[in-house]
């Protein structure tokens, strides 16, 4: 960038600069400021803003508690329409199954909330500001000027005026914006197949007494096992509904609008069609195409990537926000350690531990799409001990090495699926 275009201001300096005010940025910011560090969050958008990832996992509650943000969530849950959540329900061709997260292998919270992310993210960001974190909305990071000996960024504000800001360390919590991966050429193709998703919010008007609003409902399309739907109820009578599938599953509907495509797929499943027979859309249907992402490295000189800025797998088990918060929980102690002059091995102390749990989720996502985990979920004879182990992972406890389905997830899923088939 031409230096003459940079607003002539003294560089503003902070201990830590964070890109993005979503869940990973908010949790990291709160944890850092709680330790007396100066923190600036640069957020390109203005809150509230729409986002997916609305069904939290119970493991998230541990990270929110660690950051001092859990109490505000409980305090405003009812007011914000957040729905109490205690598990996950599954449906496929008339077969129902469910996992109760309070009946799990790993110790820790077994309940959480299903949240409207626009309200949820703003609630956390507002609380973080009260703690002393500075958040600048409408400010976009356009360039990384340097990473050593300190970080220097060129930022553009909402008036399209540029300035520079310095930090001793930089965290990227920009999510799907993937700011540092783009600016530092860290992006690489995900090994997950490209999938499309169509989704919106409805006034659901569900009056079926068997429907459990305390659980997310995951439904498999009756025609294609690799196409599935989410139905995430909120406590105010609204719900988030979406369908996910390979691009070719939607080709014959290419001339239809997003609204019509979503409705076409809802009608294909008898149970969903019945549940949503009186539903009314509250906003236009949105679409995301090719959302899976990866990077060559999660860290570098004076920076680290959080959550979706590093890697995003798939929405099927709602792991995105959990991974984002886990990354913040892992990174912050290391940032503090480095800032006081201690040596940090970011690969061994951050990237590898984070990827361990991500790879657990990966095994379950891959098994969902190849059908083996679906064979387990919809099997009618569940061993209680095994169910508790699986329930723990679905509740977000993908880093518990004491759980056999974490430590050797691929092999155990394959063996259990074979048993269920037999």
MIFIMAR-578361 format. One record per residue: z, x, y of N, C-alpha, C in turn. Coordinates in steps of 0.1 Angstrom, whole numbers, padded with zeros to 4 digits, always signed. Last residue first. Layout:
// residues N
ZXYZXYZXY ...
***
This chain:
// residues 422
+0112-0240-0563+0114-0241-0577+0122-0254-0580 +0116-0241-0535+0103-0245-0541+0104-0248-0556 +0141-0229-0533+0139-0243-0529+0126-0249-0535 +0135-0203-0542+0145-0211-0549+0143-0226-0546 +0118-0195-0521+0113-0196-0535+0122-0205-0544 +0136-0195-0500+0125-0204-0500+0119-0206-0514 +0153-0174-0508+0158-0188-0507+0147-0198-0507 +0135-0153-0506+0142-0156-0519+0146-0170-0518 +0128-0153-0478+0118-0154-0489+0124-0158-0502 +0153-0150-0466+0145-0162-0464+0135-0164-0475 +0159-0124-0475+0168-0136-0480+0161-0149-0477 +0140-0108-0463+0141-0109-0478+0148-0121-0482 +0144-0113-0436+0131-0116-0442+0133-0118-0457 +0172-0106-0431+0167-0119-0429+0154-0122-0437 +0196-0089-0436+0183-0088-0444+0176-0102-0444 +0214-0096-0416+0212-0082-0420+0199-0080-0428 +0213-0124-0414+0210-0115-0402+0206-0101-0407 +0221-0133-0437+0208-0138-0433+0204-0132-0419 +0247-0123-0440+0236-0118-0449+0222-0122-0444 +0266-0114-0413+0259-0125-0419+0247-0120-0427 +0274-0091-0402+0282-0096-0413+0275-0108-0420 +0260-0088-0379+0255-0081-0391+0263-0084-0403 +0250-0109-0356+0261-0107-0365+0257-0101-0378 +0229-0115-0339+0234-0101-0339+0246-0098-0348 +0225-0142-0337+0215-0134-0345+0218-0119-0345 +0236-0167-0330+0244-0155-0335+0235-0146-0343 +0224-0191-0324+0222-0180-0316+0229-0167-0320 +0224-0212-0341+0233-0213-0330+0232-0201-0321 +0207-0203-0361+0202-0213-0352+0211-0216-0340 +0227-0186-0372+0215-0180-0366+0208-0190-0356 +0245-0204-0382+0249-0194-0372+0238-0188-0365 +0230-0218-0401+0235-0225-0389+0239-0215-0378 +0228-0199-0421+0216-0203-0413+0220-0210-0400 +0255-0199-0429+0249-0187-0425+0236-0190-0416 +0259-0226-0437+0267-0220-0426+0261-0207-0421 +0241-0227-0459+0239-0235-0447+0246-0230-0435 +0254-0210-0477+0241-0206-0471+0238-0214-0459 +0277-0226-0482+0278-0213-0476+0265-0208-0470 +0265-0250-0493+0273-0250-0481+0274-0236-0474 +0232-0253-0503+0245-0247-0506+0252-0246-0493 +0214-0283-0502+0218-0272-0495+0231-0266-0500 +0189-0301-0513+0201-0296-0519+0205-0283-0512 +0165-0309-0501+0176-0318-0502+0189-0313-0508 +0147-0290-0477+0151-0292-0491+0164-0300-0491 +0139-0285-0451+0137-0299-0456+0140-0300-0471 +0145-0258-0448+0151-0268-0439+0150-0282-0445 +0130-0245-0467+0144-0244-0468+0150-0256-0460 +0104-0250-0459+0108-0254-0473+0123-0254-0474 +0105-0239-0434+0104-0253-0435+0108-0258-0449 +0104-0212-0442+0117-0218-0436+0117-0233-0436 +0078-0211-0451+0089-0208-0460+0102-0213-0455 +0057-0215-0433+0061-0227-0441+0074-0224-0450 +0049-0198-0414+0043-0197-0427+0047-0207-0437 +0065-0207-0393+0051-0210-0392+0044-0207-0406 +0091-0200-0402+0088-0214-0398+0073-0216-0399 +0088-0172-0405+0090-0181-0417+0088-0195-0414 +0086-0165-0378+0075-0163-0387+0076-0171-0399 +0112-0173-0370+0100-0179-0364+0088-0177-0373 +0128-0156-0386+0129-0171-0387+0117-0178-0381 +0121-0131-0376+0119-0134-0390+0119-0149-0393 +0128-0133-0349+0114-0131-0353+0112-0135-0367 +0156-0133-0350+0149-0145-0346+0134-0145-0350 +0157-0106-0358+0163-0117-0367+0156-0130-0363 +0146-0094-0336+0139-0093-0349+0144-0103-0359 +0166-0098-0318+0153-0104-0315+0145-0104-0328 +0187-0082-0329+0188-0097-0329+0175-0104-0327 +0174-0057-0325+0179-0061-0338+0180-0076-0339 +0168-0054-0298+0157-0057-0307+0162-0062-0321 +0194-0047-0289+0188-0059-0285+0177-0063-0295 +0198-0021-0302+0207-0033-0305+0201-0046-0300 +0175-0007-0291+0176-0010-0305+0186-0021-0308 +0180-0008-0262+0167-0013-0268+0169-0017-0283 +0207+0003-0259+0202-0010-0254+0191-0015-0262 +0214+0026-0272+0225+0018-0268+0220+0004-0263 +0190+0039-0279+0200+0036-0289+0210+0026-0285 +0177+0039-0253+0170+0034-0265+0180+0030-0276 +0195+0049-0235+0191+0035-0234+0183+0030-0246 +0221+0067-0235+0209+0067-0243+0204+0052-0244 +0236+0080-0207+0233+0068-0214+0220+0070-0222 +0263+0099-0193+0249+0099-0199+0248+0086-0208 +0279+0090-0162+0279+0093-0177+0265+0092-0182 +0280+0084-0136+0276+0097-0139+0277+0100-0154 +0283+0058-0128+0295+0067-0126+0293+0081-0132 +0259+0047-0136+0262+0049-0121+0274+0057-0118 +0261+0046-0164+0252+0055-0157+0255+0058-0143 +0280+0025-0166+0283+0038-0172+0274+0049-0165 +0266+0004-0154+0279+0009-0148+0282+0023-0153 +0246+0002-0173+0243+0005-0159+0255+0010-0152 +0260-0005-0195+0253+0008-0195+0249+0012-0181 +0271-0030-0189+0280-0019-0192+0273-0006-0191 +0244-0044-0186+0253-0042-0175+0264-0031-0178 +0230-0047-0211+0226-0037-0201+0237-0034-0191 +0243-0067-0227+0241-0053-0232+0239-0043-0221 +0241-0089-0210+0254-0085-0215+0254-0071-0221 +0213-0091-0207+0222-0088-0196+0235-0083-0200 +0206-0097-0233+0201-0085-0227+0209-0081-0215 +0219-0122-0236+0223-0111-0244+0219-0098-0238 +0203-0137-0219+0217-0135-0215+0223-0123-0224 +0178-0136-0233+0179-0132-0219+0194-0128-0215 +0185-0147-0257+0181-0133-0257+0182-0128-0243 +0191-0173-0248+0201-0165-0255+0197-0151-0255 +0166-0182-0238+0178-0180-0229+0189-0172-0235 +0150-0181-0263+0147-0174-0251+0159-0171-0241 +0154-0197-0286+0161-0184-0285+0160-0177-0271 +0146-0221-0297+0153-0221-0284+0160-0208-0281 +0130-0221-0319+0144-0222-0321+0152-0219-0308 +0104-0222-0307+0107-0232-0318+0122-0232-0320 +0091-0207-0287+0102-0216-0283+0108-0224-0294 +0088-0172-0293+0083-0186-0295+0094-0195-0291 +0092-0145-0279+0086-0148-0292+0080-0162-0292 +0089-0121-0254+0091-0135-0257+0084-0139-0270 +0103-0092-0239+0096-0098-0250+0099-0113-0251 +0108-0086-0211+0105-0076-0221+0097-0082-0232 +0111-0108-0196+0104-0097-0190+0100-0087-0200 +0129-0123-0211+0114-0125-0213+0106-0115-0206 +0155-0100-0210+0150-0112-0215+0135-0112-0216 +0150-0072-0188+0159-0082-0194+0151-0094-0199 +0144-0037-0187+0139-0051-0187+0148-0060-0194 +0156-0012-0164+0156-0018-0178+0151-0032-0176 +0156+0020-0147+0153+0006-0148+0154+0001-0163 +0159+0048-0145+0166+0039-0136+0162+0025-0136 +0132+0054-0164+0141+0061-0154+0146+0051-0144 +0133+0027-0187+0128+0039-0182+0137+0045-0172 +0129+0000-0212+0137+0008-0203+0129+0020-0198 +0114-0011-0232+0124-0019-0225+0131-0012-0214 +0079-0005-0237+0093+0000-0236+0102-0009-0228 +0057-0020-0241+0057-0007-0248+0072-0001-0247 +0062-0055-0247+0061-0043-0239+0061-0031-0247 +0049-0089-0251+0056-0077-0256+0054-0066-0246 +0047-0125-0256+0045-0113-0248+0053-0102-0254 +0035-0159-0258+0042-0147-0264+0038-0134-0257 +0018-0178-0245+0031-0174-0239+0038-0162-0245 -0008-0192-0245-0006-0178-0248+0006-0172-0242 -0003-0216-0221-0012-0211-0232-0010-0196-0233 +0012-0246-0211+0013-0231-0212+0005-0226-0223 +0011-0275-0191+0006-0267-0202+0008-0252-0200 +0026-0306-0182+0022-0292-0180+0017-0286-0192 +0021-0339-0172+0023-0330-0183+0018-0316-0179 +0038-0352-0142+0026-0348-0150+0029-0338-0161 +0069-0371-0147+0061-0360-0140+0048-0358-0148 +0079-0390-0163+0085-0388-0150+0078-0378-0141 +0067-0415-0185+0067-0401-0180+0072-0400-0166 +0087-0436-0205+0079-0435-0193+0079-0421-0187 +0091-0451-0237+0093-0440-0228+0083-0440-0216 +0090-0468-0258+0092-0474-0244+0093-0463-0234 +0085-0452-0280+0076-0464-0278+0078-0470-0264 +0098-0430-0290+0093-0430-0276+0084-0441-0273 +0104-0436-0317+0115-0433-0307+0111-0434-0293 +0078-0441-0327+0088-0452-0326+0099-0449-0316 +0067-0416-0324+0060-0427-0318+0070-0439-0317 +0084-0401-0341+0084-0398-0327+0078-0410-0319 +0077-0413-0366+0090-0414-0361+0091-0411-0346 +0049-0409-0368+0054-0423-0368+0068-0423-0362 +0028-0389-0350+0040-0389-0359+0047-0402-0357 +0007-0394-0333+0004-0389-0347+0016-0390-0356 +0017-0399-0308+0013-0410-0316+0010-0406-0331 +0019-0373-0298+0031-0381-0301+0028-0392-0310 -0008-0366-0295+0000-0360-0305+0013-0367-0308 -0015-0383-0274-0023-0383-0286-0014-0378-0298 +0002-0374-0254+0004-0388-0259-0004-0389-0273 -0009-0349-0248+0005-0350-0253+0007-0364-0260 -0034-0356-0239-0033-0348-0251-0019-0349-0257 -0029-0371-0217-0035-0378-0228-0033-0370-0241 -0018-0351-0200-0010-0363-0203-0015-0370-0216 -0040-0334-0197-0028-0329-0204-0019-0341-0208 -0070-0353-0205-0060-0347-0196-0049-0342-0203 -0098-0344-0227-0087-0353-0222-0078-0345-0212 -0114-0326-0237-0119-0333-0225-0108-0343-0220 -0102-0315-0259-0104-0307-0248-0108-0315-0235 -0095-0324-0284-0090-0332-0273-0093-0325-0259 -0104-0307-0302-0111-0319-0302-0107-0328-0290 -0086-0285-0298-0100-0284-0294-0107-0298-0293 -0060-0283-0307-0062-0291-0295-0077-0292-0291 -0060-0265-0328-0055-0279-0330-0057-0288-0319 -0069-0241-0317-0079-0250-0324-0073-0264-0327 -0045-0230-0307-0055-0235-0298-0065-0245-0305 -0016-0240-0325-0027-0231-0323-0037-0237-0314 +0011-0257-0307+0002-0255-0318-0008-0245-0315 +0036-0280-0296+0032-0266-0297+0022-0265-0309 +0048-0304-0273+0041-0301-0286+0036-0287-0285 +0077-0319-0259+0066-0310-0259+0060-0309-0272 +0100-0334-0236+0092-0336-0248+0080-0326-0248 +0132-0340-0224+0121-0331-0224+0113-0332-0237 +0145-0371-0211+0144-0361-0222+0132-0352-0219 +0171-0393-0198+0158-0386-0197+0157-0376-0209 +0197-0402-0197+0186-0411-0203+0172-0405-0202 +0214-0383-0189+0211-0393-0179+0200-0403-0184 +0217-0362-0207+0227-0373-0207+0224-0384-0197 +0186-0355-0225+0197-0352-0215+0206-0364-0213 +0170-0344-0255+0176-0354-0247+0186-0349-0236 +0142-0330-0265+0155-0325-0259+0161-0336-0250 +0121-0325-0289+0126-0336-0281+0140-0333-0278 +0092-0306-0297+0106-0307-0294+0109-0320-0286 +0069-0304-0325+0073-0310-0313+0088-0307-0310 +0043-0284-0341+0056-0291-0340+0059-0296-0326 +0020-0272-0364+0022-0279-0351+0035-0286-0351 +0018-0262-0389+0021-0253-0378+0021-0259-0365 +0012-0283-0406+0026-0278-0406+0029-0268-0395 -0006-0311-0396-0006-0297-0396+0008-0291-0395 +0001-0338-0399-0013-0333-0403-0013-0318-0404 +0026-0344-0389+0023-0348-0403+0009-0343-0408 +0044-0319-0372+0032-0328-0372+0029-0332-0386 +0079-0318-0373+0066-0312-0377+0055-0323-0377 +0103-0318-0347+0095-0326-0356+0082-0318-0360 +0135-0314-0337+0123-0306-0339+0115-0314-0350 +0158-0324-0314+0150-0329-0325+0137-0321-0326 +0191-0313-0305+0176-0312-0303+0169-0317-0315 +0219-0335-0304+0211-0324-0311+0196-0324-0305 +0231-0356-0293+0238-0344-0293+0231-0332-0299 +0217-0379-0298+0214-0372-0286+0221-0359-0284 +0204-0390-0327+0216-0382-0322+0212-0374-0310 +0194-0421-0338+0190-0410-0330+0203-0403-0324 +0202-0445-0349+0203-0433-0357+0200-0420-0350 +0197-0465-0330+0211-0461-0333+0212-0448-0341 +0173-0463-0306+0175-0462-0320+0189-0457-0323 +0164-0464-0280+0175-0473-0284+0178-0473-0299 +0153-0444-0254+0155-0445-0269+0167-0454-0272 +0143-0439-0229+0146-0453-0233+0147-0455-0248 +0134-0416-0215+0130-0418-0229+0133-0432-0234 +0116-0406-0190+0127-0416-0191+0125-0421-0205 +0104-0373-0197+0103-0388-0198+0116-0394-0195 +0087-0344-0189+0100-0351-0189+0097-0366-0189 +0064-0324-0209+0068-0331-0197+0082-0337-0199 +0038-0303-0224+0052-0308-0223+0054-0315-0209 +0021-0283-0246+0020-0293-0236+0033-0301-0236 +0010-0250-0255+0021-0260-0255+0018-0270-0243 -0006-0228-0279-0006-0236-0266+0006-0246-0267 -0005-0194-0290-0003-0209-0292-0003-0215-0278 -0017-0166-0306-0017-0173-0294-0015-0188-0297 +0005-0150-0330-0007-0157-0327-0006-0164-0313 +0023-0119-0322+0024-0134-0325+0010-0140-0322 +0022-0094-0312+0016-0096-0325+0018-0111-0330 +0013-0092-0278+0023-0096-0288+0015-0097-0301 +0000-0064-0261-0002-0076-0267+0009-0079-0277 +0020-0049-0235+0011-0048-0246+0011-0062-0253 +0029-0035-0203+0025-0047-0211+0017-0042-0224 +0034-0015-0185+0042-0015-0198+0038-0026-0207 +0026-0009-0159+0017-0008-0170+0024-0007-0184 +0043-0014-0138+0044-0001-0144+0035+0001-0157 +0036-0040-0130+0035-0029-0120+0036-0015-0126 +0040-0054-0154+0027-0054-0148+0026-0042-0138 +0067-0049-0161+0056-0047-0170+0042-0046-0164 +0079-0059-0136+0078-0045-0139+0068-0041-0150 +0074-0088-0139+0070-0080-0127+0068-0065-0130 +0072-0113-0154+0069-0099-0160+0065-0089-0149 +0072-0140-0153+0066-0133-0142+0063-0119-0145 +0088-0149-0173+0073-0149-0175+0065-0143-0164 +0114-0128-0161+0109-0138-0171+0094-0137-0173 +0126-0111-0144+0116-0120-0138+0110-0129-0148 +0146-0092-0144+0149-0104-0151+0139-0115-0146 +0149-0059-0143+0139-0069-0142+0142-0081-0151 +0170-0038-0124+0169-0046-0136+0158-0057-0134 +0176-0005-0113+0167-0017-0112+0167-0025-0125 +0198+0015-0093+0193+0010-0106+0186-0003-0104 +0202+0020-0067+0205+0031-0077+0200+0028-0091 +0177+0010-0044+0188+0007-0054+0190+0019-0062 +0162-0002-0014+0165+0009-0024+0177+0004-0033 +0133-0017+0000+0147-0018-0004+0150-0008-0014 +0110-0024+0027+0114-0016+0015+0129-0018+0013 +0087-0051+0035+0098-0042+0038+0102-0034+0025 +0062-0072+0049+0067-0063+0039+0079-0054+0044 +0056-0107+0053+0060-0094+0059+0066-0085+0049 +0052-0133+0046+0042-0123+0042+0044-0110+0049 +0074-0148+0048+0065-0148+0060+0053-0138+0058 +0088-0144+0026+0081-0157+0027+0072-0157+0039 +0083-0108+0020+0091-0120+0022+0082-0133+0024 +0077-0083-0003+0071-0092+0007+0079-0104+0008 +0087-0049-0008+0090-0064-0011+0083-0071+0000 +0087-0020-0026+0081-0027-0015+0082-0042-0018 +0116-0001-0037+0106-0011-0039+0100-0016-0025 +0130+0027-0052+0125+0021-0039+0114+0011-0042 +0158+0042-0069+0147+0032-0069+0143+0028-0055 +0163+0077-0068+0168+0063-0067+0155+0054-0067 +0149+0100-0071+0162+0099-0077+0169+0086-0076 +0129+0077-0091+0138+0088-0090+0138+0094-0076 +0111+0057-0087+0122+0054-0096+0132+0065-0096 +0091+0043-0060+0097+0054-0067+0108+0049-0076 +0078+0020-0054+0074+0032-0047+0079+0044-0054 +0064-0006-0068+0075+0003-0071+0071+0016-0065 +0055-0036-0052+0052-0022-0056+0065-0015-0058 +0062-0062-0047+0048-0059-0048+0045-0045-0053 +0084-0087-0052+0083-0073-0054+0068-0070-0056 +0090-0113-0029+0082-0109-0041+0081-0094-0041 +0110-0139-0019+0108-0125-0017+0102-0119-0030 +0120-0164-0022+0107-0163-0015+0104-0148-0012 +0155-0156-0017+0144-0164-0022+0131-0163-0015 +0177-0133-0023+0167-0135-0013+0156-0143-0020 +0212-0131-0027+0199-0135-0033+0189-0138-0022 +0239-0110-0033+0229-0115-0023+0216-0119-0030 +0270-0118-0047+0256-0113-0049+0247-0119-0038 +0295-0130-0044+0291-0119-0036+0278-0113-0038 +0301-0154-0056+0308-0142-0061+0305-0129-0053 +0283-0171-0045+0297-0172-0041+0305-0160-0045 +0261-0163-0060+0261-0160-0046+0276-0161-0040 +0268-0174-0084+0266-0159-0083+0267-0155-0069 +0265-0201-0079+0279-0195-0082+0279-0180-0081 +0238-0203-0074+0247-0206-0063+0261-0200-0066 +0229-0196-0100+0225-0188-0088+0235-0190-0077 +0238-0218-0115+0243-0204-0118+0240-0195-0106 +0224-0239-0103+0239-0239-0104+0244-0225-0106 +0198-0231-0107+0203-0231-0093+0218-0231-0093 +0196-0234-0135+0194-0221-0129+0199-0220-0114 +0201-0262-0137+0210-0252-0143+0208-0239-0137 +0180-0275-0123+0194-0277-0118+0203-0266-0124 +0158-0265-0138+0158-0264-0124+0172-0265-0118 +0165-0271-0165+0166-0258-0160+0165-0256-0145 +0187-0293-0177+0174-0293-0169+0175-0280-0162 +0200-0286-0210+0201-0286-0195+0187-0287-0189 +0223-0291-0234+0209-0292-0231+0207-0294-0217 +0251-0270-0242+0245-0281-0235+0229-0280-0236 +0273-0264-0270+0267-0260-0257+0261-0272-0250 +0293-0253-0297+0287-0263-0289+0282-0257-0276 +0307-0233-0309+0297-0240-0318+0290-0252-0310 +0318-0200-0300+0315-0214-0297+0305-0220-0306 +0330-0181-0329+0325-0183-0316+0322-0197-0313 +0321-0166-0361+0331-0171-0351+0325-0172-0337 +0296-0175-0384+0301-0166-0373+0311-0173-0364 +0288-0197-0400+0294-0185-0406+0301-0177-0395 +0295-0232-0391+0287-0220-0391+0295-0208-0397 +0297-0259-0378+0299-0255-0392+0290-0243-0395 +0289-0263-0353+0304-0261-0355+0307-0257-0369 +0263-0270-0356+0266-0256-0352+0281-0253-0352 +0248-0286-0382+0258-0288-0372+0263-0274-0368 +0215-0294-0388+0225-0283-0389+0235-0286-0378 +0195-0317-0408+0202-0313-0395+0212-0302-0398 +0166-0337-0416+0176-0326-0419+0183-0323-0407 +0145-0361-0431+0153-0357-0420+0163-0346-0425 +0112-0372-0437+0123-0364-0442+0132-0359-0430 +0089-0383-0426+0100-0392-0431+0112-0385-0436 +0075-0359-0419+0069-0369-0428+0080-0378-0434 +0102-0343-0407+0089-0340-0412+0085-0351-0422 +0127-0332-0385+0120-0343-0391+0106-0339-0395 +0160-0320-0376+0146-0317-0380+0140-0330-0387 +0184-0311-0352+0179-0320-0362+0164-0317-0364 +0211-0290-0344+0196-0292-0344+0193-0301-0355 +0241-0292-0323+0233-0288-0335+0218-0290-0333 +0255-0301-0302+0263-0295-0313+0255-0291-0325 +0257-0306-0267+0248-0302-0279+0257-0296-0289 +0257-0327-0239+0265-0320-0249+0256-0318-0261 +0234-0325-0213+0237-0332-0225+0245-0322-0235 +0235-0328-0178+0234-0319-0190+0240-0326-0202 +0235-0341-0154+0228-0347-0165+0226-0338-0177 +0251-0332-0134+0238-0327-0135+0229-0333-0146 +0276-0344-0140+0269-0347-0127+0254-0343-0127 +0282-0331-0164+0280-0346-0163+0272-0350-0151 +0285-0304-0156+0276-0308-0166+0272-0323-0165 +0302-0292-0138+0291-0300-0132+0281-0305-0143 +0321-0279-0154+0325-0287-0142+0314-0296-0138 +0307-0263-0172+0315-0275-0177+0318-0284-0165 +0297-0245-0153+0288-0253-0162+0295-0265-0167 +0319-0233-0143+0311-0241-0134+0301-0249-0142 +0329-0219-0166+0336-0230-0160+0328-0239-0151 +0311-0198-0171+0312-0209-0180+0318-0221-0173 +0309-0175-0155+0301-0186-0151+0302-0199-0160 +0319-0150-0161+0327-0158-0153+0319-0170-0148 +0305-0135-0180+0301-0134-0166+0309-0142-0156 +0317-0144-0203+0318-0130-0200+0315-0127-0185 +0308-0170-0203+0322-0168-0201+0324-0153-0197 +0281-0165-0208+0285-0172-0195+0300-0170-0192 +0283-0155-0233+0278-0146-0222+0281-0152-0209 +0293-0177-0248+0300-0164-0247+0296-0155-0236 +0273-0195-0245+0286-0198-0238+0294-0185-0238 +0252-0186-0260+0251-0185-0246+0264-0187-0239 +0258-0195-0286+0260-0181-0283+0260-0179-0268 +0247-0222-0286+0262-0219-0284+0265-0205-0281 +0217-0224-0267+0224-0222-0280+0238-0218-0277 +0200-0249-0247+0208-0237-0249+0213-0236-0263 +0171-0261-0240+0181-0264-0251+0189-0251-0253 +0152-0254-0223+0162-0263-0218+0173-0266-0228 +0128-0240-0216+0139-0233-0222+0152-0241-0219 +0109-0242-0185+0113-0246-0198+0124-0237-0204 +0114-0251-0151+0113-0241-0161+0116-0247-0174 +0110-0258-0116+0109-0262-0130+0108-0250-0139 +0135-0250-0092+0121-0249-0096+0121-0252-0111 +0157-0253-0063+0154-0255-0077+0139-0254-0080 +0146-0220-0053+0153-0229-0063+0157-0242-0056 +0115-0205-0049+0126-0211-0042+0133-0221-0052 +0104-0172-0062+0103-0187-0060+0115-0192-0052 +0111-0145-0064+0098-0149-0058+0098-0164-0054 +0141-0130-0056+0135-0141-0064+0122-0146-0057 +0162-0104-0059+0149-0107-0053+0142-0118-0061 +0195-0097-0055+0185-0103-0064+0173-0108-0055 +0217-0070-0052+0206-0078-0045+0197-0084-0056 +0250-0059-0052+0239-0064-0060+0230-0072-0051 +0275-0035-0054+0267-0043-0045+0254-0046-0052 +0303-0038-0077+0291-0032-0072+0283-0041-0063 +0327-0048-0088+0327-0042-0074+0315-0036-0070 +0325-0062-0111+0330-0048-0112+0329-0041-0098 +0313-0085-0103+0327-0086-0108+0333-0072-0109 +0287-0076-0100+0296-0078-0088+0310-0080-0091 +0280-0075-0127+0280-0063-0119+0289-0065-0106 +0281-0102-0136+0289-0091-0143+0290-0079-0134 +0263-0114-0118+0278-0118-0118+0286-0107-0125 +0239-0102-0125+0244-0101-0112+0259-0104-0111 +0236-0110-0152+0237-0096-0149+0244-0094-0135 +0234-0138-0148+0245-0132-0157+0247-0118-0153 +0211-0139-0132+0224-0144-0127+0235-0138-0135 +0191-0127-0148+0195-0121-0135+0208-0126-0130 +0191-0145-0169+0194-0131-0172+0198-0124-0159 +0185-0170-0156+0197-0168-0164+0200-0153-0166 +0169-0161-0125+0171-0169-0136+0183-0165-0144 +0161-0145-0103+0174-0152-0103+0177-0162-0114 +0145-0114-0100+0146-0127-0107+0160-0133-0107 +0154-0082-0102+0142-0090-0099+0144-0103-0107 +0180-0065-0087+0176-0073-0098+0164-0082-0094 +0195-0035-0079+0185-0045-0075+0181-0052-0087 +0226-0020-0073+0217-0025-0083+0208-0036-0076 +0237-0009-0049+0239-0003-0062+0229-0007-0072 +0213-0008-0022+0223-0015-0030+0226-0006-0043 +0200-0005+0011+0204+0001-0001+0215-0007-0008 +0172-0008+0031+0184-0014+0027+0188-0010+0013 +0157+0013+0055+0157+0009+0041+0171+0003+0038 +0151-0001+0086+0158+0009+0078+0158+0004+0064 +0117-0012+0092+0132-0014+0091+0138-0003+0084 +0088-0020+0098+0096-0008+0102+0111-0012+0103 +0070-0033+0071+0078-0036+0083+0088-0024+0086 +0040-0018+0063+0054-0020+0059+0063-0022+0071 +0016-0011+0071+0018-0025+0070+0032-0028+0066 +0015+0016+0070+0016+0010+0084+0018-0005+0083 +0012+0023+0044+0025+0023+0049+0026+0017+0063 -0008+0005+0023-0008+0012+0035+0006+0011+0042 +0000+0008-0012+0000+0000+0000+0000+0009+0012 
***
